Amino acid sequence: MTEFSIFDYLYRDASNYKSWGSLLLEGRATETELEQLRAQLNCDEFFIAEQVGIPPLYAELWKFSDGPTEDDHVWHTFHELRQAEAEEITGEPWGRVSELIARFKSVNKWDEQLSPNWDI
């Protein structure tokens, strides 16, 4: 039976408004893979979604502010990578756990200019 995982993350602007996101992933992360992912994060929690090909979440907040504001920035926050519950296994997986880990491991330096918020 195929195992699935959930990558939970969020975008929190400077006013602490939040937008949450989750990716359904095929496979189950090992403790080593989780450590490898965490080692790539800026300040142990932040990443630039565009750089690892994860859907950015800030546009959800723009619905309430009619677009970007001075509170927007480039960073998304990693919450957890966990085993999926049965009811969460719906639709097509975004990819495999190993693919997500490989994308994070490929980052040598986070490039803020990849986000449309970098010069706000």
N, C-alpha and C positions, 0 to 999 in steps of 0.2 A: 504494500500500500504506500502511495506517495505521501510524503510528509510535506507540510507547508509551514511557512513562517510569516510573521507580520513585522514590517519595519515601520515603526511609529515615529513621526517627526512633526515639528511645528514651526511656524513662523510667528514671531512675537515682535511687534514694532516697539519703538521707544516709549510709547504710552502704555505698553503691556497688553494691547489688544492681540488676541491670538487666533490663528487659523491652524487647525490640525489636519494632518494627512497620514495615510497608511498605504503601504504597498504590500500586496500579496506576493509572496515569493515561494518558488518551488524549492524544497529542501529544508534542512534544519541546520542552523548555525552551530558550529562547535564552539567551545569556550575559547579556543585559539583564534578562530575567525572573529569572534566578538572582540577579543583583545586587539587584534589587528585593525579592526574598524575604529575602535576607540583611540588607538595610537595615532590615527590620521586626523582626528578632529582637532580643531583649533580650540585651545583652552578646555580640552576634554569634552566638549559638547557641540561646537559649532562647525558648520560646513556650508559650502556654496552649492545649492541644488543644481544649478546649471552646469557646474564643473563635473558632476558625477552623473548627469543625465536624469536626475530625479525631477518630477514635476514641481515647480516652485509654487508656493502657497500664498504669496502676498496679494495676488489679484483678488482673492476672496475678501480681503479687508478693503481693497479699493472700491468695492461695491458700495461701501458705506461712506467713503470719503470722496467719491467722484474722481478717483485716481490717486497717484502717489502723493505723499505729504512729506514734510521735513522729518517725520518720525520713522520713515522707511529706511532700511539699510539692506546689506547684502546677505546677512547670515540667517540660516535656518538652524534649528536646534534638534539634535538627535535625542529621542526619548528612550526607545528601547527596541531591541530585536528579539522577538519572542516566538514561541510556538503558536500557530494559529488554532483558534477554537473551531470546532466543526461548522458553526454557523457563519464564520468569517470566510470560509472557503467557497467563494462564489466568483464567477467570471474568470477571465483569463489572468493568469499570474503575470506580473510585470516582468519577471525574469527569474533567474535562479539566485539563491543566496550567494553562491560562489561568484556569480557575475557582479553582484552588488559589492561584495568584498573586494574583488579585483579592481573595480572602478575607484573605490576609496584608496586602495593601495597604490594606484597609479599617480596619485596626487603628490607632487613634490612640494608645492607651495600653493596655497589657496589664492586664486586670481580674482580679486574683487571686481575687476572690470568686466567679467562675464555676466554680471547681474545688471539689469537695467537700473537698479537703485544705486549704483556705485558713485554717481556724481550728484546725487540729490543733496 
